[in-house]
C-alpha cells in the first residue's frame, strides 16, 4: 500500500524514522520540562505532609502515654 503512510499536512511525503524520532523527542522533552518544573513544589508538599504526620503520631502517643501511666507517690517514713 504505497502512499498510505503519509501524515496530514506533509504534502504527500512519507513519514520517515527521523520524523518519528523528532516528534517523540519533542513530546518527551516537553514532559521532562514539566516534571522538572513541578518537582520542587511536590517535594515541599510531600515534606510538609510527612512533618504533619510525624507530629500527629507524636502527640497521639504522648496522650496515650499519659492515660496509661500510673502515678506513683513515694513517701519517706
PDB file of N, H, CA, C and O in Angstrom:
ATOM      1  N   UNK A   1       0.825  -1.182   0.000  1.00  0.00           N
ATOM      2  CA  UNK A   1       0.000   0.000   0.000  1.00  0.00           C
ATOM      3  C   UNK A   1       0.865   1.239   0.000  1.00  0.00           C
ATOM      4  O   UNK A   1       0.923   1.946   1.006  1.00  0.00           O
ATOM      5  N   UNK A   2       1.519   1.514  -1.065  1.00  0.00           N
ATOM      6  H   UNK A   2       1.472   0.940  -1.883  1.00  0.00           H
ATOM      7  CA  UNK A   2       2.348   2.714  -1.114  1.00  0.00           C
ATOM      8  C   UNK A   2       1.490   3.974  -1.079  1.00  0.00           C
ATOM      9  O   UNK A   2       0.401   4.024  -1.651  1.00  0.00           O
ATOM     10  N   UNK A   3       2.001   4.968  -0.406  1.00  0.00           N
ATOM     11  H   UNK A   3       2.886   4.927   0.059  1.00  0.00           H
ATOM     12  CA  UNK A   3       1.323   6.254  -0.357  1.00  0.00           C
ATOM     13  C   UNK A   3       0.307   6.368   0.766  1.00  0.00           C
ATOM     14  O   UNK A   3      -0.277   7.437   0.947  1.00  0.00           O
ATOM     15  N   UNK A   4       0.073   5.300   1.531  1.00  0.00           N
ATOM     16  H   UNK A   4       0.547   4.432   1.384  1.00  0.00           H
ATOM     17  CA  UNK A   4      -0.905   5.371   2.614  1.00  0.00           C
ATOM     18  C   UNK A   4      -0.266   5.751   3.942  1.00  0.00           C
ATOM     19  O   UNK A   4      -0.978   5.994   4.916  1.00  0.00           O
ATOM     20  N   UNK A   5       1.050   5.809   4.003  1.00  0.00           N
ATOM     21  H   UNK A   5       1.629   5.612   3.211  1.00  0.00           H
ATOM     22  CA  UNK A   5       1.732   6.140   5.257  1.00  0.00           C
ATOM     23  C   UNK A   5       2.168   7.600   5.271  1.00  0.00           C
ATOM     24  O   UNK A   5       3.315   7.912   5.591  1.00  0.00           O
ATOM     25  N   UNK A   6       1.255   8.480   4.925  1.00  0.00           N
ATOM     26  H   UNK A   6       0.324   8.227   4.665  1.00  0.00           H
ATOM     27  CA  UNK A   6       1.574   9.907   4.971  1.00  0.00           C
ATOM     28  C   UNK A   6       0.849  10.535   6.132  1.00  0.00           C
ATOM     29  O   UNK A   6      -0.189  10.046   6.576  1.00  0.00           O
ATOM     30  N   UNK A   7       1.400  11.615   6.614  1.00  0.00           N
ATOM     31  H   UNK A   7       2.244  12.013   6.253  1.00  0.00           H
ATOM     32  CA  UNK A   7       0.743  12.327   7.705  1.00  0.00           C
ATOM     33  C   UNK A   7       0.032  13.550   7.151  1.00  0.00           C
ATOM     34  O   UNK A   7       0.347  14.033   6.064  1.00  0.00           O
ATOM     35  N   UNK A   8      -0.913  14.032   7.903  1.00  0.00           N
ATOM     36  H   UNK A   8      -1.169  13.639   8.787  1.00  0.00           H
ATOM     37  CA  UNK A   8      -1.673  15.198   7.482  1.00  0.00           C
ATOM     38  C   UNK A   8      -0.749  16.402   7.385  1.00  0.00           C
ATOM     39  O   UNK A   8       0.053  16.654   8.284  1.00  0.00           O
ATOM     40  N   UNK A   9      -0.865  17.127   6.312  1.00  0.00           N
ATOM     41  H   UNK A   9      -1.517  16.922   5.582  1.00  0.00           H
ATOM     42  CA  UNK A   9      -0.057  18.321   6.133  1.00  0.00           C
ATOM     43  C   UNK A   9       1.366  18.042   5.691  1.00  0.00           C
ATOM     44  O   UNK A   9       2.220  18.924   5.780  1.00  0.00           O
ATOM     45  N   UNK A  10       1.642  16.826   5.214  1.00  0.00           N
ATOM     46  H   UNK A  10       0.948  16.110   5.142  1.00  0.00           H
ATOM     47  CA  UNK A  10       3.006  16.503   4.829  1.00  0.00           C
ATOM     48  C   UNK A  10       3.220  16.645   3.327  1.00  0.00           C
ATOM     49  O   UNK A  10       4.287  16.292   2.823  1.00  0.00           O
ATOM     50  N   UNK A  11       2.250  17.144   2.619  1.00  0.00           N
ATOM     51  H   UNK A  11       1.384  17.431   3.028  1.00  0.00           H
ATOM     52  CA  UNK A  11       2.346  17.341   1.158  1.00  0.00           C
ATOM     53  C   UNK A  11       2.614  16.019   0.451  1.00  0.00           C
ATOM     54  O   UNK A  11       3.340  15.989  -0.543  1.00  0.00           O
ATOM     55  N   UNK A  12       2.044  14.933   0.944  1.00  0.00           N
ATOM     56  H   UNK A  12       1.455  14.957   1.751  1.00  0.00           H
ATOM     57  CA  UNK A  12       2.205  13.644   0.301  1.00  0.00           C
ATOM     58  C   UNK A  12       3.529  12.971   0.580  1.00  0.00           C
ATOM     59  O   UNK A  12       3.823  11.948  -0.037  1.00  0.00           O
ATOM     60  N   UNK A  13       4.336  13.493   1.474  1.00  0.00           N
ATOM     61  H   UNK A  13       4.096  14.325   1.975  1.00  0.00           H
ATOM     62  CA  UNK A  13       5.640  12.932   1.787  1.00  0.00           C
ATOM     63  C   UNK A  13       5.481  11.771   2.759  1.00  0.00           C
ATOM     64  O   UNK A  13       4.626  11.817   3.643  1.00  0.00           O
ATOM     65  N   UNK A  14       6.290  10.737   2.605  1.00  0.00           N
ATOM     66  H   UNK A  14       6.984  10.700   1.887  1.00  0.00           H
ATOM     67  CA  UNK A  14       6.258   9.591   3.504  1.00  0.00           C
ATOM     68  C   UNK A  14       6.834   9.969   4.869  1.00  0.00           C
ATOM     69  O   UNK A  14       7.741  10.794   4.972  1.00  0.00           O
ATOM     70  N   UNK A  15       6.293   9.352   5.899  1.00  0.00           N
ATOM     71  H   UNK A  15       5.556   8.681   5.815  1.00  0.00           H
ATOM     72  CA  UNK A  15       6.807   9.576   7.244  1.00  0.00           C
ATOM     73  C   UNK A  15       8.060   8.728   7.397  1.00  0.00           C
ATOM     74  O   UNK A  15       8.038   7.519   7.164  1.00  0.00           O
ATOM     75  N   UNK A  16       9.138   9.366   7.788  1.00  0.00           N
ATOM     76  H   UNK A  16       9.156  10.348   7.978  1.00  0.00           H
ATOM     77  CA  UNK A  16      10.403   8.650   7.944  1.00  0.00           C
ATOM     78  C   UNK A  16      10.663   8.368   9.415  1.00  0.00           C
ATOM     79  O   UNK A  16       9.986   8.892  10.300  1.00  0.00           O
ATOM     80  N   UNK A  17      11.653   7.533   9.650  1.00  0.00           N
ATOM     81  H   UNK A  17      12.203   7.107   8.932  1.00  0.00           H
ATOM     82  CA  UNK A  17      12.056   7.221  11.022  1.00  0.00           C
ATOM     83  C   UNK A  17      12.517   8.483  11.740  1.00  0.00           C
ATOM     84  O   UNK A  17      12.249   8.653  12.929  1.00  0.00           O
ATOM     85  N   UNK A  18      13.200   9.357  11.036  1.00  0.00           N
ATOM     86  H   UNK A  18      13.418   9.219  10.070  1.00  0.00           H
ATOM     87  CA  UNK A  18      13.687  10.607  11.630  1.00  0.00           C
ATOM     88  C   UNK A  18      12.524  11.507  12.046  1.00  0.00           C
ATOM     89  O   UNK A  18      12.596  12.186  13.070  1.00  0.00           O
ATOM     90  N   UNK A  19      11.438  11.512  11.240  1.00  0.00           N
ATOM     91  H   UNK A  19      11.379  10.961  10.408  1.00  0.00           H
ATOM     92  CA  UNK A  19      10.260  12.304  11.604  1.00  0.00           C
ATOM     93  C   UNK A  19       9.666  11.809  12.921  1.00  0.00           C
ATOM     94  O   UNK A  19       9.327  12.597  13.804  1.00  0.00           O
ATOM     95  N   UNK A  20       9.549  10.486  13.031  1.00  0.00           N
ATOM     96  H   UNK A  20       9.824   9.846  12.314  1.00  0.00           H
ATOM     97  CA  UNK A  20       9.001   9.913  14.247  1.00  0.00           C
ATOM     98  C   UNK A  20       9.899  10.178  15.453  1.00  0.00           C
ATOM     99  O   UNK A  20       9.404  10.506  16.532  1.00  0.00           O
ATOM    100  N   UNK A  21      11.213  10.039  15.280  1.00  0.00           N
ATOM    101  H   UNK A  21      11.615   9.773  14.404  1.00  0.00           H
ATOM    102  CA  UNK A  21      12.141  10.282  16.376  1.00  0.00           C
ATOM    103  C   UNK A  21      12.107  11.742  16.809  1.00  0.00           C
ATOM    104  O   UNK A  21      12.164  12.042  18.001  1.00  0.00           O
ATOM    105  N   UNK A  22      12.013  12.652  15.838  1.00  0.00           N
ATOM    106  H   UNK A  22      11.967  12.408  14.869  1.00  0.00           H
ATOM    107  CA  UNK A  22      11.965  14.076  16.172  1.00  0.00           C
ATOM    108  C   UNK A  22      10.681  14.409  16.934  1.00  0.00           C
ATOM    109  O   UNK A  22      10.723  15.161  17.908  1.00  0.00           O
ATOM    110  N   UNK A  23       9.553  13.865  16.507  1.00  0.00           N
ATOM    111  H   UNK A  23       9.519  13.254  15.716  1.00  0.00           H
ATOM    112  CA  UNK A  23       8.283  14.124  17.189  1.00  0.00           C
ATOM    113  C   UNK A  23       8.305  13.529  18.591  1.00  0.00           C
ATOM    114  O   UNK A  23       7.832  14.158  19.538  1.00  0.00           O
ATOM    115  N   UNK A  24       8.851  12.319  18.733  1.00  0.00           N
ATOM    116  H   UNK A  24       9.235  11.808  17.964  1.00  0.00           H
ATOM    117  CA  UNK A  24       8.943  11.675  20.045  1.00  0.00           C
ATOM    118  C   UNK A  24       9.846  12.485  20.976  1.00  0.00           C
ATOM    119  O   UNK A  24       9.514  12.693  22.143  1.00  0.00           O
ATOM    120  N   UNK A  25      10.972  12.933  20.464  1.00  0.00           N
ATOM    121  H   UNK A  25      11.242  12.765  19.516  1.00  0.00           H
ATOM    122  CA  UNK A  25      11.896  13.720  21.284  1.00  0.00           C
ATOM    123  C   UNK A  25      11.253  15.025  21.731  1.00  0.00           C
ATOM    124  O   UNK A  25      11.481  15.474  22.854  1.00  0.00           O
ATOM    125  N   UNK A  26      10.458  15.633  20.870  1.00  0.00           N
ATOM    126  H   UNK A  26      10.273  15.268  19.957  1.00  0.00           H
ATOM    127  CA  UNK A  26       9.791  16.886  21.220  1.00  0.00           C
ATOM    128  C   UNK A  26       8.770  16.658  22.331  1.00  0.00           C
ATOM    129  O   UNK A  26       8.705  17.428  23.289  1.00  0.00           O
ATOM    130  N   UNK A  27       7.980  15.607  22.199  1.00  0.00           N
ATOM    131  H   UNK A  27       8.033  14.982  21.421  1.00  0.00           H
ATOM    132  CA  UNK A  27       6.967  15.314  23.208  1.00  0.00           C
ATOM    133  C   UNK A  27       7.623  14.957  24.536  1.00  0.00           C
ATOM    134  O   UNK A  27       7.194  15.438  25.584  1.00  0.00           O
ATOM    135  N   UNK A  28       8.652  14.124  24.506  1.00  0.00           N
ATOM    136  H   UNK A  28       9.001  13.733  23.654  1.00  0.00           H
ATOM    137  CA  UNK A  28       9.329  13.718  25.739  1.00  0.00           C
ATOM    138  C   UNK A  28      10.045  14.907  26.381  1.00  0.00           C
ATOM    139  O   UNK A  28      10.085  15.011  27.607  1.00  0.00           O
ATOM    140  N   UNK A  29      10.596  15.779  25.591  1.00  0.00           N
ATOM    141  H   UNK A  29      10.563  15.695  24.595  1.00  0.00           H
ATOM    142  CA  UNK A  29      11.267  16.966  26.126  1.00  0.00           C
ATOM    143  C   UNK A  29      10.301  17.868  26.868  1.00  0.00           C
ATOM    144  O   UNK A  29      10.635  18.415  27.919  1.00  0.00           O
ATOM    145  N   UNK A  30       9.095  18.026  26.317  1.00  0.00           N
ATOM    146  H   UNK A  30       8.824  17.581  25.463  1.00  0.00           H
ATOM    147  CA  UNK A  30       8.092  18.847  26.986  1.00  0.00           C
ATOM    148  C   UNK A  30       7.662  18.212  28.301  1.00  0.00           C
ATOM    149  O   UNK A  30       7.465  18.908  29.297  1.00  0.00           O
ATOM    150  N   UNK A  31       7.519  16.901  28.304  1.00  0.00           N
ATOM    151  H   UNK A  31       7.680  16.335  27.495  1.00  0.00           H
ATOM    152  CA  UNK A  31       7.125  16.201  29.529  1.00  0.00           C
ATOM    153  C   UNK A  31       8.194  16.304  30.603  1.00  0.00           C
ATOM    154  O   UNK A  31       7.880  16.518  31.774  1.00  0.00           O
ATOM    155  N   UNK A  32       9.441  16.154  30.217  1.00  0.00           N
ATOM    156  H   UNK A  32       9.696  15.980  29.266  1.00  0.00           H
ATOM    157  CA  UNK A  32      10.536  16.254  31.195  1.00  0.00           C
ATOM    158  C   UNK A  32      10.628  17.660  31.758  1.00  0.00           C
ATOM    159  O   UNK A  32      10.910  17.839  32.943  1.00  0.00           O
ATOM    160  N   UNK A  33      10.393  18.655  30.921  1.00  0.00           N
ATOM    161  H   UNK A  33      10.165  18.510  29.959  1.00  0.00           H
ATOM    162  CA  UNK A  33      10.440  20.034  31.405  1.00  0.00           C
ATOM    163  C   UNK A  33       9.332  20.283  32.425  1.00  0.00           C
ATOM    164  O   UNK A  33       9.536  20.986  33.415  1.00  0.00           O
ATOM    165  N   UNK A  34       8.168  19.706  32.179  1.00  0.00           N
ATOM    166  H   UNK A  34       8.002  19.135  31.376  1.00  0.00           H
ATOM    167  CA  UNK A  34       7.050  19.862  33.110  1.00  0.00           C
ATOM    168  C   UNK A  34       7.364  19.191  34.443  1.00  0.00           C
ATOM    169  O   UNK A  34       7.077  19.743  35.505  1.00  0.00           O
ATOM    170  N   UNK A  35       7.947  18.012  34.383  1.00  0.00           N
ATOM    171  H   UNK A  35       8.181  17.564  33.520  1.00  0.00           H
ATOM    172  CA  UNK A  35       8.304  17.289  35.607  1.00  0.00           C
ATOM    173  C   UNK A  35       9.358  18.063  36.385  1.00  0.00           C
ATOM    174  O   UNK A  35       9.257  18.189  37.605  1.00  0.00           O
ATOM    175  N   UNK A  36      10.350  18.574  35.706  1.00  0.00           N
ATOM    176  H   UNK A  36      10.432  18.472  34.715  1.00  0.00           H
ATOM    177  CA  UNK A  36      11.400  19.344  36.393  1.00  0.00           C
ATOM    178  C   UNK A  36      10.842  20.596  37.047  1.00  0.00           C
ATOM    179  O   UNK A  36      11.294  20.992  38.121  1.00  0.00           O
ATOM    180  N   UNK A  37       9.857  21.224  36.401  1.00  0.00           N
ATOM    181  H   UNK A  37       9.490  20.902  35.528  1.00  0.00           H
ATOM    182  CA  UNK A  37       9.275  22.436  36.966  1.00  0.00           C
ATOM    183  C   UNK A  37       8.413  22.117  38.186  1.00  0.00           C
ATOM    184  O   UNK A  37       8.341  22.921  39.115  1.00  0.00           O
ATOM    185  N   UNK A  38       7.760  20.957  38.198  1.00  0.00           N
ATOM    186  H   UNK A  38       7.818  20.303  37.443  1.00  0.00           H
ATOM    187  CA  UNK A  38       6.849  20.615  39.282  1.00  0.00           C
ATOM    188  C   UNK A  38       7.541  19.903  40.440  1.00  0.00           C
ATOM    189  O   UNK A  38       6.968  19.816  41.526  1.00  0.00           O
ATOM    190  N   UNK A  39       8.736  19.401  40.247  1.00  0.00           N
ATOM    191  H   UNK A  39       9.202  19.472  39.365  1.00  0.00           H
ATOM    192  CA  UNK A  39       9.411  18.604  41.267  1.00  0.00           C
ATOM    193  C   UNK A  39       9.646  19.363  42.581  1.00  0.00           C
ATOM    194  O   UNK A  39       9.350  18.806  43.638  1.00  0.00           O
ATOM    195  N   UNK A  40      10.157  20.594  42.575  1.00  0.00           N
ATOM    196  H   UNK A  40      10.397  21.046  41.716  1.00  0.00           H
ATOM    197  CA  UNK A  40      10.388  21.280  43.859  1.00  0.00           C
ATOM    198  C   UNK A  40       9.104  21.474  44.666  1.00  0.00           C
ATOM    199  O   UNK A  40       9.107  21.307  45.885  1.00  0.00           O
ATOM    200  N   UNK A  41       8.031  21.820  44.006  1.00  0.00           N
ATOM    201  H   UNK A  41       8.029  21.956  43.015  1.00  0.00           H
ATOM    202  CA  UNK A  41       6.761  22.022  44.715  1.00  0.00           C
ATOM    203  C   UNK A  41       6.273  20.691  45.293  1.00  0.00           C
ATOM    204  O   UNK A  41       5.786  20.643  46.422  1.00  0.00           O
ATOM    205  N   UNK A  42       6.402  19.632  44.529  1.00  0.00           N
ATOM    206  H   UNK A  42       6.798  19.671  43.612  1.00  0.00           H
ATOM    207  CA  UNK A  42       5.979  18.311  45.002  1.00  0.00           C
ATOM    208  C   UNK A  42       6.782  17.855  46.200  1.00  0.00           C
ATOM    209  O   UNK A  42       6.231  17.285  47.142  1.00  0.00           O
ATOM    210  N   UNK A  43       8.076  18.099  46.171  1.00  0.00           N
ATOM    211  H   UNK A  43       8.524  18.562  45.405  1.00  0.00           H
ATOM    212  CA  UNK A  43       8.921  17.729  47.305  1.00  0.00           C
ATOM    213  C   UNK A  43       8.558  18.538  48.549  1.00  0.00           C
ATOM    214  O   UNK A  43       8.549  18.000  49.656  1.00  0.00           O
ATOM    215  N   UNK A  44       8.266  19.800  48.378  1.00  0.00           N
ATOM    216  H   UNK A  44       8.273  20.237  47.479  1.00  0.00           H
ATOM    217  CA  UNK A  44       7.901  20.645  49.510  1.00  0.00           C
ATOM    218  C   UNK A  44       6.583  20.186  50.120  1.00  0.00           C
ATOM    219  O   UNK A  44       6.458  20.108  51.342  1.00  0.00           O
ATOM    220  N   UNK A  45       5.610  19.886  49.284  1.00  0.00           N
ATOM    221  H   UNK A  45       5.712  19.949  48.291  1.00  0.00           H
ATOM    222  CA  UNK A  45       4.316  19.420  49.782  1.00  0.00           C
ATOM    223  C   UNK A  45       4.481  18.068  50.471  1.00  0.00           C
ATOM    224  O   UNK A  45       3.910  17.847  51.539  1.00  0.00           O
ATOM    225  N   UNK A  46       5.251  17.167  49.875  1.00  0.00           N
ATOM    226  H   UNK A  46       5.714  17.347  49.007  1.00  0.00           H
ATOM    227  CA  UNK A  46       5.484  15.855  50.480  1.00  0.00           C
ATOM    228  C   UNK A  46       6.181  15.973  51.826  1.00  0.00           C
ATOM    229  O   UNK A  46       5.837  15.260  52.769  1.00  0.00           O
ATOM    230  N   UNK A  47       7.146  16.860  51.921  1.00  0.00           N
ATOM    231  H   UNK A  47       7.425  17.439  51.156  1.00  0.00           H
ATOM    232  CA  UNK A  47       7.848  17.076  53.185  1.00  0.00           C
ATOM    233  C   UNK A  47       6.930  17.643  54.256  1.00  0.00           C
ATOM    234  O   UNK A  47       6.994  17.233  55.415  1.00  0.00           O
ATOM    235  N   UNK A  48       6.084  18.576  53.874  1.00  0.00           N
ATOM    236  H   UNK A  48       6.032  18.909  52.932  1.00  0.00           H
ATOM    237  CA  UNK A  48       5.149  19.169  54.832  1.00  0.00           C
ATOM    238  C   UNK A  48       4.158  18.129  55.338  1.00  0.00           C
ATOM    239  O   UNK A  48       3.837  18.099  56.526  1.00  0.00           O
ATOM    240  N   UNK A  49       3.676  17.282  54.446  1.00  0.00           N
ATOM    241  H   UNK A  49       3.937  17.306  53.481  1.00  0.00           H
ATOM    242  CA  UNK A  49       2.739  16.230  54.857  1.00  0.00           C
ATOM    243  C   UNK A  49       3.424  15.254  55.799  1.00  0.00           C
ATOM    244  O   UNK A  49       2.824  14.813  56.780  1.00  0.00           O
ATOM    245  N   UNK A  50       4.678  14.911  55.510  1.00  0.00           N
ATOM    246  H   UNK A  50       5.166  15.269  54.713  1.00  0.00           H
ATOM    247  CA  UNK A  50       5.421  13.994  56.374  1.00  0.00           C
ATOM    248  C   UNK A  50       5.601  14.588  57.777  1.00  0.00           C
ATOM    249  O   UNK A  50       5.453  13.878  58.771  1.00  0.00           O
ATOM    250  N   UNK A  51       5.914  15.861  57.860  1.00  0.00           N
ATOM    251  H   UNK A  51       6.035  16.438  57.052  1.00  0.00           H
ATOM    252  CA  UNK A  51       6.095  16.517  59.158  1.00  0.00           C
ATOM    253  C   UNK A  51       4.790  16.525  59.951  1.00  0.00           C
ATOM    254  O   UNK A  51       4.795  16.297  61.160  1.00  0.00           O
ATOM    255  N   UNK A  52       3.680  16.785  59.275  1.00  0.00           N
ATOM    256  H   UNK A  52       3.676  16.971  58.293  1.00  0.00           H
ATOM    257  CA  UNK A  52       2.379  16.798  59.953  1.00  0.00           C
ATOM    258  C   UNK A  52       2.043  15.403  60.480  1.00  0.00           C
ATOM    259  O   UNK A  52       1.557  15.263  61.602  1.00  0.00           O
ATOM    260  N   UNK A  53       2.300  14.377  59.676  1.00  0.00           N
ATOM    261  H   UNK A  53       2.695  14.491  58.764  1.00  0.00           H
ATOM    262  CA  UNK A  53       2.008  13.004  60.108  1.00  0.00           C
ATOM    263  C   UNK A  53       2.869  12.627  61.311  1.00  0.00           C
ATOM    264  O   UNK A  53       2.377  12.011  62.256  1.00  0.00           O
ATOM    265  N   UNK A  54       4.133  12.989  61.280  1.00  0.00           N
ATOM    266  H   UNK A  54       4.532  13.490  60.512  1.00  0.00           H
ATOM    267  CA  UNK A  54       5.023  12.682  62.406  1.00  0.00           C
ATOM    268  C   UNK A  54       4.575  13.426  63.664  1.00  0.00           C
ATOM    269  O   UNK A  54       4.588  12.856  64.755  1.00  0.00           O
ATOM    270  N   UNK A  55       4.184  14.681  63.521  1.00  0.00           N
ATOM    271  H   UNK A  55       4.174  15.143  62.635  1.00  0.00           H
ATOM    272  CA  UNK A  55       3.725  15.457  64.673  1.00  0.00           C
ATOM    273  C   UNK A  55       2.449  14.860  65.260  1.00  0.00           C
ATOM    274  O   UNK A  55       2.311  14.771  66.480  1.00  0.00           O
ATOM    275  N   UNK A  56       1.518  14.453  64.402  1.00  0.00           N
ATOM    276  H   UNK A  56       1.630  14.525  63.411  1.00  0.00           H
ATOM    277  CA  UNK A  56       0.283  13.846  64.904  1.00  0.00           C
ATOM    278  C   UNK A  56       0.563  12.527  65.622  1.00  0.00           C
ATOM    279  O   UNK A  56      -0.037  12.249  66.660  1.00  0.00           O
ATOM    280  N   UNK A  57       1.466  11.718  65.078  1.00  0.00           N
ATOM    281  H   UNK A  57       1.953  11.944  64.234  1.00  0.00           H
ATOM    282  CA  UNK A  57       1.819  10.459  65.732  1.00  0.00           C
ATOM    283  C   UNK A  57       2.463  10.723  67.086  1.00  0.00           C
ATOM    284  O   UNK A  57       2.184  10.017  68.055  1.00  0.00           O
ATOM    285  N   UNK A  58       3.312  11.720  67.159  1.00  0.00           N
ATOM    286  H   UNK A  58       3.539  12.293  66.372  1.00  0.00           H
ATOM    287  CA  UNK A  58       3.955  12.071  68.431  1.00  0.00           C
ATOM    288  C   UNK A  58       2.920  12.495  69.465  1.00  0.00           C
ATOM    289  O   UNK A  58       2.935  12.025  70.603  1.00  0.00           O
ATOM    290  N   UNK A  59       2.025  13.385  69.060  1.00  0.00           N
ATOM    291  H   UNK A  59       2.013  13.766  68.136  1.00  0.00           H
ATOM    292  CA  UNK A  59       1.023  13.877  70.004  1.00  0.00           C
ATOM    293  C   UNK A  59       0.065  12.771  70.433  1.00  0.00           C
ATOM    294  O   UNK A  59      -0.325  12.716  71.600  1.00  0.00           O
ATOM    295  N   UNK A  60      -0.320  11.895  69.518  1.00  0.00           N
ATOM    296  H   UNK A  60      -0.004  11.939  68.570  1.00  0.00           H
ATOM    297  CA  UNK A  60      -1.211  10.787  69.874  1.00  0.00           C
ATOM    298  C   UNK A  60      -0.511   9.839  70.843  1.00  0.00           C
ATOM    299  O   UNK A  60      -1.137   9.373  71.795  1.00  0.00           O
ATOM    300  N   UNK A  61       0.741   9.548  70.632  1.00  0.00           N
ATOM    301  H   UNK A  61       1.250   9.926  69.858  1.00  0.00           H
ATOM    302  CA  UNK A  61       1.494   8.674  71.530  1.00  0.00           C
ATOM    303  C   UNK A  61       1.699   9.311  72.891  1.00  0.00           C
ATOM    304  O   UNK A  61       1.670   8.630  73.916  1.00  0.00           O
ATOM    305  N   UNK A  62       1.901  10.592  72.896  1.00  0.00           N
ATOM    306  H   UNK A  62       1.924  11.145  72.063  1.00  0.00           H
ATOM    307  CA  UNK A  62       2.091  11.303  74.159  1.00  0.00           C
ATOM    308  C   UNK A  62       0.818  11.262  74.992  1.00  0.00           C
ATOM    309  O   UNK A  62       0.864  11.063  76.206  1.00  0.00           O
ATOM    310  N   UNK A  63      -0.304  11.448  74.335  1.00  0.00           N
ATOM    311  H   UNK A  63      -0.341  11.609  73.349  1.00  0.00           H
ATOM    312  CA  UNK A  63      -1.585  11.426  75.046  1.00  0.00           C
ATOM    313  C   UNK A  63      -1.874  10.027  75.581  1.00  0.00           C
ATOM    314  O   UNK A  63      -2.335   9.869  76.711  1.00  0.00           O
ATOM    315  N   UNK A  64      -1.604   9.028  74.774  1.00  0.00           N
ATOM    316  H   UNK A  64      -1.229   9.156  73.856  1.00  0.00           H
ATOM    317  CA  UNK A  64      -1.848   7.654  75.207  1.00  0.00           C
ATOM    318  C   UNK A  64      -0.917   7.289  76.364  1.00  0.00           C
ATOM    319  O   UNK A  64      -1.318   6.570  77.279  1.00  0.00           O
ATOM    320  N   UNK A  65       0.293   7.770  76.327  1.00  0.00           N
ATOM    321  H   UNK A  65       0.619   8.354  75.584  1.00  0.00           H
ATOM    322  CA  UNK A  65       1.240   7.508  77.410  1.00  0.00           C
ATOM    323  C   UNK A  65       0.789   8.118  78.720  1.00  0.00           C
ATOM    324  O   UNK A  65       0.980   7.527  79.783  1.00  0.00           O
ATOM    325  N   UNK A  66       0.198   9.283  78.652  1.00  0.00           N
ATOM    326  H   UNK A  66       0.043   9.763  77.788  1.00  0.00           H
ATOM    327  CA  UNK A  66      -0.309   9.925  79.872  1.00  0.00           C
ATOM    328  C   UNK A  66      -1.485   9.143  80.447  1.00  0.00           C
ATOM    329  O   UNK A  66      -1.606   9.007  81.664  1.00  0.00           O
ATOM    330  N   UNK A  67      -2.335   8.640  79.593  1.00  0.00           N
ATOM    331  H   UNK A  67      -2.237   8.751  78.604  1.00  0.00           H
ATOM    332  CA  UNK A  67      -3.528   7.926  80.045  1.00  0.00           C
ATOM    333  C   UNK A  67      -3.155   6.590  80.676  1.00  0.00           C
ATOM    334  O   UNK A  67      -3.845   6.138  81.589  1.00  0.00           O
ATOM    335  N   UNK A  68      -2.092   5.951  80.219  1.00  0.00           N
ATOM    336  H   UNK A  68      -1.531   6.318  79.477  1.00  0.00           H
ATOM    337  CA  UNK A  68      -1.724   4.632  80.718  1.00  0.00           C
ATOM    338  C   UNK A  68      -0.722   4.676  81.871  1.00  0.00           C
ATOM    339  O   UNK A  68      -0.556   3.672  82.564  1.00  0.00           O
ATOM    340  N   UNK A  69      -0.076   5.762  82.088  1.00  0.00           N
ATOM    341  H   UNK A  69      -0.211   6.578  81.525  1.00  0.00           H
ATOM    342  CA  UNK A  69       0.961   5.793  83.110  1.00  0.00           C
ATOM    343  C   UNK A  69       0.336   5.915  84.502  1.00  0.00           C
ATOM    344  O   UNK A  69      -0.658   6.615  84.700  1.00  0.00           O
ATOM    345  N   UNK A  70       0.927   5.238  85.423  1.00  0.00           N
ATOM    346  H   UNK A  70       1.734   4.670  85.263  1.00  0.00           H
ATOM    347  CA  UNK A  70       0.444   5.266  86.803  1.00  0.00           C
ATOM    348  C   UNK A  70       1.152   6.391  87.542  1.00  0.00           C
ATOM    349  O   UNK A  70       2.306   6.711  87.259  1.00  0.00           O
ATOM    350  N   UNK A  71       0.454   6.972  88.473  1.00  0.00           N
ATOM    351  H   UNK A  71      -0.484   6.712  88.702  1.00  0.00           H
ATOM    352  CA  UNK A  71       1.038   7.994  89.319  1.00  0.00           C
ATOM    353  C   UNK A  71       1.541   7.298  90.572  1.00  0.00           C
ATOM    354  O   UNK A  71       0.769   6.704  91.324  1.00  0.00           O
ATOM    355  N   UNK A  72       2.818   7.380  90.778  1.00  0.00           N
ATOM    356  H   UNK A  72       3.445   7.862  90.167  1.00  0.00           H
ATOM    357  CA  UNK A  72       3.427   6.719  91.924  1.00  0.00           C
ATOM    358  C   UNK A  72       3.878   7.796  92.900  1.00  0.00           C
ATOM    359  O   UNK A  72       4.591   8.731  92.537  1.00  0.00           O
ATOM    360  N   UNK A  73       3.447   7.643  94.142  1.00  0.00           N
ATOM    361  H   UNK A  73       2.868   6.884  94.438  1.00  0.00           H
ATOM    362  CA  UNK A  73       3.835   8.609  95.159  1.00  0.00           C
ATOM    363  C   UNK A  73       4.804   7.921  96.125  1.00  0.00           C
ATOM    364  O   UNK A  73       4.523   6.843  96.649  1.00  0.00           O
ATOM    365  N   UNK A  74       5.899   8.542  96.337  1.00  0.00           N
ATOM    366  H   UNK A  74       6.127   9.417  95.912  1.00  0.00           H
ATOM    367  CA  UNK A  74       6.906   7.987  97.230  1.00  0.00           C
ATOM    368  C   UNK A  74       6.887   8.792  98.518  1.00  0.00           C
ATOM    369  O   UNK A  74       7.008  10.017  98.497  1.00  0.00           O
ATOM    370  N   UNK A  75       6.731   8.085  99.661  1.00  0.00           N
ATOM    371  H   UNK A  75       6.632   7.090  99.679  1.00  0.00           H
ATOM    372  CA  UNK A  75       6.702   8.765 100.962  1.00  0.00           C
ATOM    373  C   UNK A  75       7.892   8.299 101.788  1.00  0.00           C
ATOM    374  O   UNK A  75       8.262   7.125 101.784  1.00  0.00           O
ATOM    375  N   UNK A  76       8.456   9.225 102.470  1.00  0.00           N
ATOM    376  H   UNK A  76       8.155  10.179 102.473  1.00  0.00           H
ATOM    377  CA  UNK A  76       9.551   8.894 103.395  1.00  0.00           C
ATOM    378  C   UNK A  76       8.960   8.561 104.752  1.00  0.00           C
ATOM    379  O   UNK A  76       8.049   9.233 105.238  1.00  0.00           O
ATOM    380  N   UNK A  77       9.471   7.564 105.319  1.00  0.00           N
ATOM    381  H   UNK A  77      10.210   7.019 104.924  1.00  0.00           H
ATOM    382  CA  UNK A  77       8.995   7.188 106.653  1.00  0.00           C
ATOM    383  C   UNK A  77       9.875   7.727 107.733  1.00  0.00           C
ATOM    384  O   UNK A  77       9.613   7.499 108.914  1.00  0.00           O
TER     385      UNK A  77
END
